Amino acid sequence: MARDVAKSVRGITLQQLRYFVEVAAEGSISAAADLLYVAQPTMSAALKDLERRVGRTLFVRSTRGVTLTEDGAEFLGYARQVVEQSELLEQRYLGRGPARRLLAVSTQHYSFVVDAFVRMVKASETPEYSFSLRETRTWEIIEDVRTLRSELGVLYRNEFNASVIDKLIREAGLVFTPLFLASPHIFIARTNPLAGRKSVELSDLEQFPRLTFDQGANNSFYLSEEILSTRSSKQEIRVSDRATIFNLMIGLGGYTISTGIVSDDLDPSIIAVPLDVDDRIEIGWIGHASVSLTVQAQRFVAEMRDVVSGFGVDLLT
């Protein structure tokens, strides 16, 4: 497609590319028009002209909004780079601030991701911005990145779920980039009787409620956010958000199994204790195979690496 596009891009304006990038991010022409203070008919006409000049259908339009076609997803990679380079030039030579929309991320419920996101936002040093951080279910993370609702997603795989996760990622036209390997830990409240232990075994957990994140209609052992998902538990509670799971750790003495990376600044009442099992957790990020990360997304990935580097994990790539 790249050669065909190169032959037909004459006359494409930077404004059209900005409209295109914003609509792809919002999944709606009307929502993008509102954000950019542009009349919807004006934006619709600009996008139709863009498709005519490119010679490809870039969006599938429906009553629920718009989604990118395969050609549209590839074109977005080029459009983002052009818009980003233009904004960098304007910031450097015209003294203009960065655009408000900077990055959208979907992730499993990891405090290190929030920590990295906080650092990235602070480092942007802009008085106006429009970031998006969505903690959600495994299936929806893949869908968010596939449809470019988010530029990248953060999730885990291990020996048990790797074949299923890799298949879903591959079918969505995405790639998984490993970030680090971690040994399993339990997250518990500082008041939990196990809090003083150097490590715990699975048998030590039998008297405590197991807390897991609900995966909704696409619930599957392979899509679970926690390892050992097939292991039965006498007491189990499913939750939908990280604040609730932490409150249940404190109120009921519950536990969940994760990476062992917990921020003292963000979660001072929760600690991680090593779990003595023969397993490893591989955390990584997913993105489109044909779309390069923007500079802001690269910064976010770098911040994630920096955050986890102090926790004794094995950094990858």
C-alpha positions in Angstrom: 0.0 0.0 0.0 2.8 2.4 0.8 3.8 2.9 -2.9 0.2 3.4 -4.0 -0.3 6.0 -1.2 2.9 7.8 -2.2 1.6 8.2 -5.7 -1.7 9.6 -4.6 -1.0 11.8 -1.6 -0.5 15.0 -3.6 -2.8 17.7 -2.2 -3.3 16.1 1.2 -3.2 18.7 3.9 -1.8 18.6 7.4 -5.2 19.6 8.6 -6.8 16.5 7.0 -4.2 14.3 8.7 -4.9 15.9 12.1 -8.6 15.3 11.6 -7.9 11.7 10.6 -5.7 11.0 13.6 -8.2 12.5 16.0 -11.2 10.6 14.5 -9.2 7.3 14.7 -8.5 8.0 18.4 -12.1 8.9 19.3 -13.9 6.4 17.1 -16.4 9.1 16.2 -16.4 12.0 13.8 -18.7 14.1 15.9 -16.6 13.6 19.1 -13.4 14.5 17.2 -15.1 17.6 15.7 -16.2 18.7 19.2 -12.7 18.3 20.6 -11.2 20.3 17.7 -13.9 22.9 17.6 -14.8 22.0 14.0 -18.2 21.7 12.4 -19.0 18.0 11.9 -19.9 18.5 8.1 -16.6 20.2 7.6 -14.7 17.3 9.2 -16.7 14.7 7.3 -16.1 16.4 4.0 -12.3 16.7 4.7 -12.1 13.0 5.5 -14.0 12.0 2.4 -11.6 14.1 0.4 -8.7 12.5 2.1 -10.0 9.0 1.2 -10.5 10.1 -2.4 -6.9 11.4 -2.7 -5.5 8.3 -1.0 -7.6 6.0 -3.1 -8.5 3.8 -0.2 -11.4 3.5 2.2 -9.9 4.4 5.6 -13.0 4.2 7.8 -16.0 1.9 8.1 -18.9 4.2 9.2 -21.9 3.0 11.2 -24.5 4.4 13.6 -22.1 3.5 16.5 -19.2 5.5 15.1 -16.3 4.7 12.9 -13.6 2.0 12.9 -10.4 1.8 10.8 -10.1 -0.5 7.9 -6.9 -2.5 7.4 -5.7 0.2 5.0 -6.8 2.8 7.5 -4.7 1.3 10.3 -1.6 1.3 8.1 -2.3 4.8 6.9 -2.6 5.9 10.5 1.0 5.0 11.2 2.2 7.3 8.5 -0.3 10.1 9.4 0.7 10.1 13.1 4.4 10.4 12.2 3.7 13.4 9.9 1.5 15.1 12.5 3.9 14.4 15.3 6.9 15.8 13.3 4.9 18.9 12.4 4.1 19.5 16.1 7.7 19.1 17.1 8.7 21.6 14.5 6.1 24.1 15.8 7.2 23.6 19.4 10.8 24.1 18.5 10.7 27.0 16.1 7.3 28.7 16.7 7.1 28.3 20.4 3.8 26.4 20.4 2.8 23.9 23.0 2.2 20.3 22.2 -1.2 19.1 21.0 -3.7 18.2 23.8 -4.1 14.5 22.7 -0.9 12.8 23.6 -1.4 9.1 24.5 -4.0 6.5 25.2 -3.1 3.3 27.1 -5.1 0.2 28.0 -3.7 -2.1 30.7 -4.3 -4.8 33.2 -4.5 -3.6 36.8 -0.8 -2.8 37.5 0.3 0.0 39.8 3.6 0.2 38.1 1.8 1.3 34.9 0.0 4.0 36.8 3.3 5.1 38.3 4.9 5.2 34.9 1.9 7.1 33.5 2.2 9.7 36.3 5.9 10.2 35.5 5.2 10.5 31.8 2.4 13.1 32.3 4.6 15.2 34.6 7.5 15.1 32.2 5.3 16.4 29.4 5.3 19.8 31.1 2.3 21.1 29.2 -0.6 23.1 30.7 -3.2 21.4 28.5 -3.4 17.8 27.6 -5.7 14.9 26.9 -4.3 11.6 28.1 -6.2 8.3 28.5 -5.4 5.4 30.9 -7.8 2.6 30.9 -7.5 -0.3 33.3 -9.7 -3.0 31.8 -10.1 -6.7 30.9 -7.6 -8.7 28.9 -9.9 -9.2 25.9 -10.7 -5.5 25.9 -7.1 -4.5 26.0 -6.5 -6.4 22.8 -9.6 -4.9 21.2 -8.7 -1.4 22.3 -5.3 -1.6 20.6 -6.7 -3.4 17.5 -9.2 -0.7 16.9 -6.6 2.0 17.9 -8.7 3.3 20.8 -5.4 2.9 22.6 -2.0 3.2 21.1 -0.6 0.4 23.2 -1.7 -2.1 25.8 0.0 -3.7 28.8 -0.6 -7.3 29.8 1.1 -10.5 30.9 1.7 -14.0 29.5 3.3 -17.1 31.0 3.7 -20.8 30.0 0.1 -21.5 30.7 -1.7 -18.8 28.6 1.0 -17.9 26.1 -0.4 -19.9 23.1 -3.9 -18.4 23.5 -2.7 -14.8 24.1 -0.3 -15.0 21.2 -3.0 -16.3 18.9 -5.4 -13.5 19.9 -2.7 -10.9 19.5 -1.6 -12.3 16.1 -5.2 -12.4 14.8 -5.7 -8.8 15.8 -2.7 -7.7 13.7 -0.7 -6.8 16.8 2.7 -7.7 18.2 3.8 -8.4 21.8 7.0 -6.8 23.0 8.4 -8.2 26.2 9.2 -5.7 29.0 10.3 -7.8 32.0 10.1 -11.2 33.7 9.0 -11.3 37.3 8.6 -14.0 40.0 5.1 -14.5 41.3 4.1 -12.7 44.6 1.0 -12.3 46.6 -0.4 -8.8 47.3 -1.8 -8.5 50.8 -2.5 -5.8 53.3 0.2 -4.9 55.8 -2.2 -6.2 58.5 -2.4 -9.7 57.0 -0.9 -12.4 59.2 1.3 -13.4 56.3 2.8 -9.9 56.0 5.9 -10.8 58.0 6.8 -13.9 56.0 9.8 -13.9 53.7 7.8 -16.1 51.3 4.6 -18.1 51.3 3.5 -21.4 49.8 0.1 -22.2 48.2 -0.9 -24.1 51.3 -0.5 -20.9 53.4 -3.2 -19.2 51.3 -6.1 -21.7 51.9 -7.5 -19.8 54.9 -7.7 -16.4 53.0 -10.1 -15.2 50.3 -8.6 -15.2 46.8 -9.3 -12.0 44.9 -9.4 -12.0 41.1 -10.3 -9.5 38.4 -13.5 -10.2 36.6 -13.1 -10.8 32.8 -16.8 -10.4 31.9 -18.4 -12.1 29.0 -15.0 -13.3 27.7 -14.1 -15.0 31.0 -11.6 -17.7 30.5 -8.8 -19.3 32.5 -6.4 -18.2 29.7 -7.6 -14.6 29.9 -7.4 -14.4 33.6 -5.2 -11.6 35.0 -3.7 -13.8 37.6 -1.5 -16.9 37.2 -2.7 -20.3 38.6 -6.2 -19.4 37.4 -7.3 -23.1 37.3 -6.4 -23.6 40.9 -9.6 -24.0 43.1 -10.1 -21.9 46.2 -12.6 -22.3 49.0 -13.2 -18.5 49.1 -13.0 -16.4 46.0 -14.2 -12.9 45.2 -14.2 -11.3 41.7 -13.8 -7.6 41.4 -13.8 -5.0 38.6 -11.2 -2.4 39.8 -8.0 -2.1 41.6 -9.3 0.2 44.4 -11.9 -2.5 45.4 -9.3 -5.3 45.4 -7.1 -3.3 47.7 -10.0 -2.5 50.0 -10.9 -6.2 50.2 -7.3 -7.1 51.0 -7.5 -4.7 54.0 -11.1 -5.5 55.1 -11.2 -9.3 54.5 -7.5 -10.3 54.5 -7.8 -11.3 50.9 -4.9 -11.8 48.5 -4.2 -11.8 44.8 -1.3 -13.1 42.8 0.8 -10.7 40.6 4.2 -9.4 39.8 5.4 -8.3 43.2 5.8 -4.7 41.9 3.7 -2.3 44.1 4.3 1.4 44.5 4.6 2.6 48.1 3.6 6.0 47.0 0.4 4.9 45.3 -0.4 1.9 47.5 1.2 2.4 50.9 -1.1 -0.1 52.7 -0.4 -3.1 50.4 2.8 -5.2 50.3 4.1 -8.0 48.1 5.4 -11.3 49.5 7.1 -13.9 47.2 5.1 -17.0 46.4 7.0 -20.2 46.3 5.9 -21.6 42.9 7.8 -22.7 39.8 6.5 -20.1 37.4 7.4 -16.8 35.9 5.3 -13.8 34.7 6.3 -12.1 31.5 4.9 -8.5 31.2 5.0 -6.7 27.9 3.2 -4.2 25.7 1.2 -4.8 22.6 0.9 -2.5 19.6 0.0 -2.6 15.9 2.6 -4.5 13.8 2.3 -1.8 11.0 2.2 1.3 13.2 5.3 2.8 14.9 5.0 4.1 18.4 4.8 7.9 18.8 7.5 9.7 20.7 5.1 10.0 23.7 4.4 6.3 23.7 8.1 5.6 23.5 8.6 7.8 26.6 5.9 5.9 28.4 7.5 2.6 27.7 10.9 4.0 28.9 9.2 5.2 32.1 7.7 1.7 32.7 11.2 0.2 32.3 12.6 2.8 34.7 9.9 2.1 37.3 10.3 -1.7 37.4 14.1 -1.6 37.2 14.3 -1.1 41.0 12.3 -4.2 41.9 14.8 -6.9 41.0 13.0 -8.1 37.8 14.7 -9.2 34.6 14.3 -6.5 32.0 13.9 -7.7 28.5 14.7 -6.3 25.0 
